[in-house]
Amino acid sequence: MFVLCGARSFLAIGQWTKGLPKEILKRFGARRDEPPSEPTIRRTIHSIDADEFDRGISNWLISQKCFKGKGLAVDGKVLRGGSGMPPNFGHC
């Protein structure tokens, strides 16, 4: 989600969270009225089990009725200028 909001580093995530209202912080599970620090964000993200996270996101996406019968790309990067190129060109 942070990447979708333009954050490209742990510092950027910390800066992004500073602009969030208290209500949103609580929805994210914050225990205080202020956002977590950059080191806290870094430790938390590093502690996530990637396989478990992937399963959770996959199961949630499968449960969404709006995607039934439709394709959805969730992973992958396309290099700038890759539009209109042969399939897999510029895809990382």
C-alpha positions in Angstrom: 0.0 0.0 0.0 2.8 2.4 0.8 4.3 2.0 -2.7 0.8 2.7 -4.2 0.9 6.0 -2.2 4.4 6.9 -3.6 6.6 5.8 -0.8 9.9 4.2 -2.0 11.8 3.8 1.2 11.2 3.3 4.9 11.9 7.0 5.5 9.3 7.9 2.9 6.8 5.5 4.6 7.5 7.3 7.9 6.9 10.7 6.3 3.7 9.4 4.7 2.3 8.2 8.0 2.9 11.6 9.6 0.2 13.0 7.4 -2.4 10.5 8.4 -5.3 11.4 10.7 -5.6 9.7 14.1 -8.6 7.8 12.9 -6.7 6.2 10.0 -3.7 5.4 12.3 -6.1 3.5 14.6 -7.5 1.6 11.6 -3.9 0.5 10.9 -3.5 -0.7 14.4 -1.6 2.2 15.9 -1.7 2.2 19.7 -0.8 5.8 20.1 -2.1 9.1 18.6 1.2 9.6 16.7 2.6 7.6 13.8 5.3 5.0 14.3 8.9 6.0 13.8 11.0 4.9 10.8 12.9 2.3 12.8 9.6 0.8 14.1 8.2 0.7 10.5 11.5 -1.0 9.3 11.5 -3.6 12.1 7.8 -4.4 11.6 8.1 -4.9 7.8 11.2 -7.0 8.2 9.4 -9.2 10.7 6.6 -10.1 8.2 6.7 -13.7 7.0 6.6 -13.1 3.2 4.9 -16.5 2.4 2.2 -16.0 5.0 1.6 -12.5 3.8 1.4 -13.7 0.2 -1.1 -16.4 1.2 -3.2 -13.8 3.1 -3.3 -11.4 0.2 -4.0 -14.2 -2.3 -6.9 -15.5 -0.2 -8.3 -12.1 0.2 -8.1 -11.4 -3.6 -9.8 -14.7 -4.3 -12.6 -13.9 -1.9 -13.4 -10.6 -3.7 -16.5 -11.1 -5.9 -15.6 -8.1 -8.1 -12.7 -10.0 -9.6 -14.6 -13.2 -10.5 -13.9 -14.1 -14.1 -11.4 -11.3 -14.6 -7.6 -11.3 -14.6 -5.7 -9.3 -12.1 -1.9 -8.5 -12.1 -0.6 -7.9 -8.6 3.2 -8.4 -9.0 5.8 -7.3 -11.5 7.4 -4.2 -12.8 7.5 -2.8 -16.3 10.3 -0.6 -17.4 9.6 2.8 -18.7 8.9 2.7 -22.4 7.8 -0.9 -22.2 4.3 -0.2 -23.5 3.6 -1.6 -26.9 6.7 -3.8 -26.8 6.7 -7.6 -27.3 5.4 -9.6 -24.3 8.0 -9.9 -21.5 10.1 -7.1 -22.9 11.0 -4.7 -20.1 9.3 -6.9 -17.5 11.3 -7.6 -14.4 
